[in-house]
Amino acid sequence: MEKLVIYVCVGSSCHLKGSHTIVKLMKEAIAKHNIEDKVTLKATFCLGHCTDGPSVKVGDEVFGMTVETFDKLFEEKVLSRV
């Protein structure tokens, strides 16, 4: 089975909006759910959704993610795919 790749934008706009926190939350959630062997977390630059940032790409889908929406989106966009 191919690993699910999760990209978190660390470009200027997303960085200013807290992408470093999203990366930290992703690492913690991946470990908590013991899915390290099923996903790959990567930093990337602009995903073209600067106003929605921090931007995250899972599969072919790009969306904005905040600390407030993290749990819901992690469950919907990541856990549902692994």
Secondary structure, 3 states (H helix, E strand, C coil): CCCEEEEEECCHHHHHCCHHHHHHHHHHHHHHCCCCCCEEEEEECCCCCHHHCCEEEECCEEEECCCCCHHHHHHHHHHHHC
